[in-house]
């Protein structure tokens, strides 16, 4: 058989069709294998030398395509932040109950601004108070000498009365303008050092608004010792019976005090003349040991010289005392009394109202006295203090000072 006849079957139609089909199948298989090889190679991350994964640019993608194809993720490890649930708007005819806001505490509210204190004054911190019930205490001065006076001013919102605890005694606070106030006296025998006073403020119905404390200091005051020489006749006045009677009269004189303040400003000097004995001086009689302190200020002048009231007030007591002699006592309100002793004559009566500078009696030498002079005292709720201090200082609420 010749070569031409051997391959002649390839040119038959059936053979040609079979060849075309086989060729197509081979081509299809080659395309499939090429696609699989390109996909595997595209999954590998190619990093250029010197670059890091963080600096490799991500392929640009369509936002819409990413949004559409991104799967939904529910976070379970981290709780979402809490946000307030809005109150739904009310529908017509419905009732909406509002949830009240938390009650504000003192820390949430602005603090009250205390009035500027003068030099030497102190502002007290309340024991327990919100701004609506805060108490501001001003002491003038806050360093007070033995035998001297201190003004206590208290500002408390809504209060129109109150009380002051001073040296273990409860004293009333008076309302003057926006402030409650009181004057107090530190005894000559008081212990020096740090001390504390307390105030309680009340509303018009008597309910307690707040309480607070303030610190002050009692300081010593140097005062002279007076050597007093008495004749036998003069010394005879100093008997036990005279002392007891004087004590009983003092209890009577200090049994009540007028509440409202009657004076205005500084006190006037009740008599011209030299001061012969200072307040608080110790007394050594006929060379003996120093005894009790002098309870007032002695001013010498001629017998019969008019003595005037140091300030406005009401005459609360007149009469004769065994040691102080003929005496007039004037109540100036708020616990303040002035005493005028050794008078030769008394020109006023109990419950009489007197003006500053009005004559109340005449200089004398009655009682225990070595010559004509005025023994002038000033007491605050029964505590004797230096009266000369009231001539130079105005103990008024809101305006203490010279």
JOSULGI-V862628 format. One record per residue. N is the residue number from 1. RES is the residue in one letter. PSI is psi in degrees with one decimal (* if undefined). NEAR is the number of other C-alpha atoms within 12 Angstrom. Layout:
[[N;RES;PSI;NEAR] [N;RES;PSI;NEAR]]
//
This chain:
[[1;X;137.2;7] [2;X;162.0;7] [3;X;-36.2;8] [4;X;-41.3;10] [5;X;-30.3;10] [6;X;-39.7;10] [7;X;8.7;12] [8;X;-27.5;14] [9;X;-24.4;15] [10;X;-20.7;16] [11;X;5.0;15] [12;X;153.7;12] [13;X;-38.8;12] [14;X;-40.3;12] [15;X;-40.5;15] [16;X;-39.3;15] [17;X;-40.8;14] [18;X;-38.1;16] [19;X;-40.6;17] [20;X;-41.8;15] [21;X;-44.7;14] [22;X;-43.4;14] [23;X;-40.4;14] [24;X;-39.7;14] [25;X;-41.7;14] [26;X;-41.7;14] [27;X;-39.8;14] [28;X;-41.1;14] [29;X;-37.1;14] [30;X;-38.6;14] [31;X;-41.6;14] [32;X;-45.4;14] [33;X;-37.1;14] [34;X;-41.5;14] [35;X;-42.8;14] [36;X;-39.1;14] [37;X;-38.9;14] [38;X;-36.1;13] [39;X;-42.8;12] [40;X;-40.8;12] [41;X;-34.3;12] [42;X;-20.3;11] [43;X;-17.8;10] [44;X;136.4;10] [45;X;118.4;14] [46;X;122.0;14] [47;X;125.6;14] [48;X;152.7;12] [49;X;135.2;9] [50;X;-5.5;9] [51;X;163.9;11] [52;X;166.9;12] [53;X;-31.2;13] [54;X;-23.4;10] [55;X;0.3;11] [56;X;126.6;14] [57;X;136.0;14] [58;X;150.4;11] [59;X;139.8;8] [60;X;135.1;8] [61;X;156.1;12] [62;X;132.3;10] [63;X;-41.6;10] [64;X;-40.2;9] [65;X;-41.3;11] [66;X;-42.3;13] [67;X;-38.5;11] [68;X;-31.8;11] [69;X;-14.0;11] [70;X;134.4;10] [71;X;155.7;9] [72;X;129.4;9] [73;X;130.6;7] [74;X;118.1;9] [75;X;131.2;8] [76;X;-22.2;7] [77;X;-33.9;7] [78;X;125.5;8] [79;X;140.5;9] [80;X;150.7;9] [81;X;144.5;6] [82;X;130.7;7] [83;X;143.5;7] [84;X;140.6;7] [85;X;120.3;7] [86;X;143.3;9] [87;X;125.2;11] [88;X;145.2;12] [89;X;140.3;12] [90;X;141.3;12] [91;X;154.1;9] [92;X;129.4;7] [93;X;-3.2;7] [94;X;164.3;9] [95;X;129.8;10] [96;X;124.6;12] [97;X;115.6;10] [98;X;142.7;11] [99;X;121.3;10] [100;X;146.6;7] [101;X;153.2;7] [102;X;143.9;7] [103;X;130.8;10] [104;X;139.6;13] [105;X;176.6;14] [106;X;-32.1;16] [107;X;-24.5;12] [108;X;-17.2;11] [109;X;151.8;12] [110;X;140.2;13] [111;X;147.8;16] [112;X;143.2;20] [113;X;117.7;14] [114;X;147.3;21] [115;X;147.0;20] [116;X;130.9;14] [117;X;143.4;22] [118;X;165.3;18] [119;X;130.9;15] [120;X;-7.4;19] [121;X;162.5;29] [122;X;148.4;28] [123;X;131.2;31] [124;X;150.4;33] [125;X;123.5;27] [126;X;149.9;28] [127;X;-43.0;18] [128;X;108.4;18] [129;X;144.6;27] [130;X;169.4;24] [131;X;-31.2;27] [132;X;-20.6;24] [133;X;18.5;28] [134;X;151.6;34] [135;X;130.6;41] [136;X;122.5;41] [137;X;130.2;43] [138;X;125.7;43] [139;X;128.7;42] [140;X;105.1;40] [141;X;169.9;34] [142;X;-5.7;35] [143;X;104.9;28] [144;X;136.2;35] [145;X;157.3;33] [146;X;136.2;31] [147;X;17.0;40] [148;X;175.6;39] [149;X;146.1;40] [150;X;136.2;41] [151;X;129.4;40] [152;X;116.6;47] [153;X;135.8;45] [154;X;129.5;51] [155;X;121.9;46] [156;X;118.7;40] [157;X;126.8;27] [158;X;-1.2;27] [159;X;140.5;35] [160;X;5.2;29] [161;X;172.2;35] [162;X;-172.0;37] [163;X;156.0;34] [164;X;128.9;34] [165;X;112.6;25] [166;X;120.6;30] [167;X;39.3;21] [168;X;-0.1;11] [169;X;144.7;17] [170;X;122.9;18] [171;X;147.9;31] [172;X;147.6;33] [173;X;134.6;37] [174;X;147.3;33] [175;X;127.0;32] [176;X;104.1;23] [177;X;-124.0;18] [178;X;-4.2;20] [179;X;144.6;31] [180;X;148.1;39] [181;X;166.3;45] [182;X;153.6;44] [183;X;142.7;40] [184;X;154.0;42] [185;X;136.8;39] [186;X;120.3;38] [187;X;153.1;33] [188;X;-33.7;33] [189;X;6.2;25] [190;X;147.1;24] [191;X;132.2;19] [192;X;154.2;20] [193;X;-174.0;17] [194;X;144.0;19] [195;X;166.6;23] [196;X;139.9;23] [197;X;162.7;30] [198;X;148.4;37] [199;X;149.5;43] [200;X;126.8;41] [201;X;148.8;42] [202;X;156.1;30] [203;X;176.8;21] [204;X;-25.9;15] [205;X;-3.8;13] [206;X;2.9;16] [207;X;140.5;16] [208;X;128.8;23] [209;X;-50.5;31] [210;X;163.4;34] [211;X;151.5;33] [212;X;163.0;33] [213;X;156.4;33] [214;X;143.9;33] [215;X;144.5;29] [216;X;173.9;33] [217;X;133.9;27] [218;X;125.1;29] [219;X;153.0;24] [220;X;155.3;22] [221;X;125.3;23] [222;X;124.9;15] [223;X;147.8;20] [224;X;164.6;18] [225;X;126.4;23] [226;X;131.1;25] [227;X;115.7;20] [228;X;124.8;25] [229;X;122.0;18] [230;X;142.4;21] [231;X;168.2;15] [232;X;-37.7;13] [233;X;-42.5;14] [234;X;-41.9;22] [235;X;-23.0;20] [236;X;-18.8;18] [237;X;-29.7;25] [238;X;74.6;23] [239;X;165.3;16] [240;X;-40.3;14] [241;X;-40.2;15] [242;X;-41.5;22] [243;X;-41.0;20] [244;X;-42.7;16] [245;X;-40.2;20] [246;X;-42.1;26] [247;X;-43.6;18] [248;X;-39.1;16] [249;X;-36.9;24] [250;X;-39.4;29] [251;X;-40.3;15] [252;X;-42.1;19] [253;X;-30.1;30] [254;X;20.8;27] [255;X;-21.7;17] [256;X;154.7;20] [257;X;143.0;31] [258;X;139.2;26] [259;X;-52.5;24] [260;X;146.0;23] [261;X;133.4;29] [262;X;-21.5;30] [263;X;164.0;33] [264;X;107.2;25] [265;X;-161.7;25] [266;X;153.0;25] [267;X;153.7;34] [268;X;154.1;29] [269;X;128.4;32] [270;X;-13.0;41] [271;X;135.6;34] [272;X;158.1;22] [273;X;168.2;21] [274;X;144.7;16] [275;X;118.8;21] [276;X;-25.9;26] [277;X;127.5;31] [278;X;155.5;31] [279;X;142.4;38] [280;X;-1.6;37] [281;X;139.9;30] [282;X;151.6;26] [283;X;128.9;26] [284;X;110.3;20] [285;X;123.4;22] [286;X;42.5;17] [287;X;3.1;14] [288;X;-178.6;16] [289;X;155.0;14] [290;X;133.3;19] [291;X;-142.9;19] [292;X;156.0;19] [293;X;160.8;28] [294;X;124.0;35] [295;X;-1.4;35] [296;X;-162.8;35] [297;X;128.9;35] [298;X;128.1;40] [299;X;121.5;35] [300;X;143.8;31] [301;X;174.0;27] [302;X;148.9;22] [303;X;131.9;22] [304;X;-1.0;24] [305;X;135.4;26] [306;X;138.8;28] [307;X;131.7;42] [308;X;160.0;36] [309;X;136.3;40] [310;X;-20.0;42] [311;X;171.0;39] [312;X;145.8;32] [313;X;-169.0;40] [314;X;132.6;36] [315;X;118.0;36] [316;X;-17.4;32] [317;X;140.3;35] [318;X;149.8;35] [319;X;-172.3;34] [320;X;136.2;27] [321;X;146.2;33] [322;X;-39.1;30] [323;X;-42.6;34] [324;X;-10.7;42] [325;X;-155.0;33] [326;X;126.4;33] [327;X;142.9;45] [328;X;133.6;48] [329;X;131.2;48] [330;X;130.2;45] [331;X;118.2;44] [332;X;6.1;37] [333;X;161.5;30] [334;X;29.3;34] [335;X;0.0;37] [336;X;123.4;43] [337;X;146.0;46] [338;X;142.9;51] [339;X;136.8;49] [340;X;111.6;54] [341;X;168.2;46] [342;X;22.0;42] [343;X;148.3;45] [344;X;-19.9;33] [345;X;149.1;30] [346;X;127.5;31] [347;X;12.3;27] [348;X;167.1;29] [349;X;158.8;22] [350;X;139.2;22] [351;X;3.8;18] [352;X;137.1;22] [353;X;132.8;24] [354;X;149.6;29] [355;X;161.1;25] [356;X;133.3;26] [357;X;1.8;21] [358;X;136.6;27] [359;X;131.0;29] [360;X;-14.2;44] [361;X;-170.1;34] [362;X;147.0;35] [363;X;137.7;41] [364;X;-163.9;35] [365;X;38.3;33] [366;X;160.8;32] [367;X;-149.8;33] [368;X;98.4;36] [369;X;140.6;33] [370;X;2.3;26] [371;X;166.6;24] [372;X;125.9;28] [373;X;168.1;40] [374;X;127.0;50] [375;X;110.2;46] [376;X;122.7;44] [377;X;155.9;42] [378;X;126.0;45] [379;X;151.0;41] [380;X;111.3;37] [381;X;43.2;36] [382;X;-1.1;30] [383;X;119.2;32] [384;X;133.4;37] [385;X;171.3;42] [386;X;114.6;39] [387;X;-26.1;43] [388;X;-30.2;34] [389;X;-32.2;30] [390;X;-14.9;37] [391;X;-33.5;21] [392;X;-14.3;17] [393;X;137.9;25] [394;X;107.8;27] [395;X;71.7;37] [396;X;145.1;34] [397;X;128.4;33] [398;X;-4.2;30] [399;X;37.1;24] [400;X;140.4;32] [401;X;178.0;25] [402;X;*;15]]
//
